[in-house]
Amino acid sequence: MVEKFIGTWKMISSENFDDYMKAIGVGFATRQVGNRTKPNLILSIEDQGVICMKSQSTFKTTEIKFKLNDCYDY
């Protein structure tokens, strides 16, 4: 089932993100950068069924790897 989602997903729009960032206390300058950032989400499957989710933008890249049905502490 995961195979259907493998690939690169591009963010097209983000509604009310500035209001959300204000509500959680993000400062003005950081909100300006956040509002202009449109990260790509890259989904892939590595060896032995490990799923890799990578959020990639010009400002920050975050990666999470996991196996389905396994428990993790984050």
Backbone bond lengths (Angstrom), bond angles and torsions (degrees), N, CA, C in turn:
res aa  C-N    CA-C-N  psi(-1)  N-CA   C-N-CA  omega(-1)  CA-C   N-CA-C  phi
1 M - - - 1.449 - - 1.533 111.82 -
2 V 1.310 117.87 -37.08 1.460 121.96 -179.34 1.524 110.48 -60.82
3 E 1.308 117.01 -31.28 1.458 121.61 -175.70 1.528 112.34 -55.78
4 K 1.326 117.22 -29.35 1.467 121.09 -179.99 1.528 112.03 -64.74
5 F 1.332 117.21 -22.69 1.459 121.79 -175.95 1.536 113.68 -102.05
6 I 1.322 117.11 -2.45 1.459 121.24 -178.70 1.525 109.58 -65.31
7 G 1.328 115.66 133.78 1.455 120.60 178.87 1.515 111.20 140.34
8 T 1.311 116.04 -166.49 1.457 122.29 179.60 1.519 109.33 -109.79
9 W 1.317 115.38 125.88 1.461 122.60 -179.45 1.523 107.97 -109.81
10 K 1.323 116.56 126.72 1.458 121.77 -177.01 1.527 110.21 -104.48
11 M 1.335 116.02 129.78 1.457 120.51 176.99 1.526 108.83 -71.01
12 I 1.311 115.71 130.91 1.456 121.14 179.38 1.529 110.40 -99.75
13 S 1.332 116.08 -44.29 1.461 119.09 -179.30 1.527 109.78 -149.28
14 S 1.325 114.50 164.54 1.452 121.67 179.36 1.529 107.44 -145.49
15 E 1.316 116.59 110.60 1.466 120.86 -175.65 1.527 110.93 -94.35
16 N 1.323 116.01 135.54 1.474 123.82 175.40 1.531 113.88 63.25
17 F 1.320 117.99 19.92 1.458 120.59 -179.17 1.530 110.88 -67.26
18 D 1.334 117.22 -38.22 1.462 120.13 178.83 1.531 110.46 -62.26
19 D 1.325 117.54 -42.87 1.474 120.92 177.84 1.524 111.20 -62.24
20 Y 1.322 116.34 -40.22 1.464 120.41 177.44 1.529 110.82 -62.11
21 M 1.339 116.22 -47.16 1.464 119.39 -179.10 1.533 111.00 -63.29
22 K 1.336 117.99 -39.01 1.465 120.91 175.54 1.522 110.69 -59.35
23 A 1.331 116.51 -44.50 1.462 121.77 -176.65 1.529 112.50 -63.22
24 I 1.319 117.36 -29.97 1.469 119.31 -179.91 1.528 112.03 -96.96
25 G 1.348 116.26 6.21 1.455 120.16 171.76 1.514 116.99 89.07
26 V 1.319 117.77 21.14 1.460 120.67 178.78 1.531 108.82 -75.90
27 G 1.325 117.25 135.13 1.458 122.87 -178.48 1.518 113.24 -69.43
28 F 1.337 115.05 164.47 1.463 122.12 -175.21 1.525 112.82 -57.44
29 A 1.312 117.81 -51.08 1.471 120.83 -175.70 1.535 111.26 -61.87
30 T 1.322 116.71 -43.29 1.470 120.27 179.27 1.526 110.73 -66.07
31 R 1.328 117.24 -37.19 1.477 120.39 177.17 1.521 111.16 -63.37
32 Q 1.332 117.02 -37.50 1.469 120.08 179.47 1.525 110.55 -62.71
33 V 1.319 116.34 -43.73 1.472 120.12 177.25 1.525 109.86 -65.25
34 G 1.325 116.78 -45.79 1.463 121.27 -179.25 1.512 113.39 -60.04
35 N 1.328 116.30 -37.38 1.467 119.96 -179.97 1.520 113.08 -70.14
36 R 1.317 116.84 -23.72 1.464 120.59 -179.14 1.536 112.96 -94.20
37 T 1.309 116.25 -10.66 1.458 120.85 -176.93 1.525 110.32 -86.24
38 K 1.311 116.48 130.03 1.462 122.18 175.65 1.528 107.55 -127.26
39 P 1.333 116.55 87.62 1.469 119.43 -175.91 1.528 113.01 -70.44
40 N 1.317 114.89 156.82 1.462 122.06 170.84 1.526 107.65 -96.90
41 L 1.314 117.10 142.95 1.460 122.21 173.39 1.519 106.89 -106.90
42 I 1.325 116.21 119.18 1.459 121.97 -177.87 1.525 108.15 -110.09
43 L 1.322 116.54 117.92 1.461 122.11 178.79 1.519 109.30 -108.77
44 S 1.337 115.54 132.24 1.463 120.24 178.77 1.522 109.24 -146.90
45 I 1.324 115.00 162.68 1.466 121.54 175.19 1.519 107.30 -116.00
46 E 1.335 115.74 126.89 1.455 121.43 179.97 1.525 109.64 -101.87
47 D 1.313 116.28 -168.96 1.467 121.67 -179.27 1.518 111.97 -54.73
48 Q 1.306 116.59 143.64 1.458 125.40 174.27 1.522 113.21 58.66
49 G 1.339 117.38 33.14 1.444 121.62 173.70 1.514 116.24 76.15
50 V 1.322 118.00 17.39 1.460 121.25 178.02 1.533 108.20 -77.36
51 I 1.326 115.91 124.55 1.457 121.92 179.49 1.526 108.11 -93.16
52 C 1.307 116.23 133.31 1.457 122.28 179.45 1.529 108.43 -116.17
53 M 1.340 115.92 123.94 1.466 122.43 175.12 1.524 107.07 -115.16
54 K 1.326 116.17 117.63 1.461 120.69 -178.14 1.525 109.11 -121.97
55 S 1.335 116.12 122.50 1.459 122.45 173.04 1.523 106.61 -98.14
56 Q 1.335 116.34 120.41 1.455 120.35 -170.78 1.530 110.47 -128.72
57 S 1.340 115.42 127.25 1.462 121.23 174.41 1.525 108.30 -141.59
58 T 1.326 116.51 177.72 1.454 119.72 -179.93 1.523 111.76 -70.16
59 F 1.341 117.61 -19.18 1.456 121.28 -176.84 1.526 114.20 -99.80
60 K 1.331 117.19 -30.47 1.463 119.79 -175.02 1.524 110.57 -158.23
61 T 1.319 115.20 144.58 1.461 121.63 173.84 1.525 107.99 -126.02
62 T 1.331 115.73 130.73 1.459 122.26 179.00 1.521 108.01 -125.37
63 E 1.332 116.56 138.21 1.458 120.68 -177.71 1.523 110.22 -132.73
64 I 1.329 115.97 135.46 1.463 122.26 176.39 1.527 107.26 -128.46
65 K 1.326 116.13 133.37 1.468 121.44 176.79 1.518 108.67 -122.23
66 F 1.336 115.61 138.82 1.463 119.91 -178.91 1.527 110.11 -160.60
67 K 1.332 114.79 165.88 1.461 122.42 173.16 1.524 107.48 -113.63
68 L 1.321 116.25 139.72 1.452 119.78 177.20 1.529 110.35 -61.49
69 N 1.313 115.78 143.50 1.470 124.62 177.85 1.523 114.09 70.90
70 D 1.323 118.96 8.29 1.464 122.01 172.94 1.524 109.07 -101.10
71 C 1.328 117.51 148.14 1.456 121.80 179.14 1.525 109.96 -91.76
72 Y 1.344 116.16 143.08 1.450 121.93 -178.60 1.526 109.67 -138.74
73 D 1.313 116.49 148.84 1.467 122.85 171.99 1.515 107.21 -109.05
74 Y 1.336 116.73 122.10 1.472 121.42 178.35 1.483 109.26 -115.79
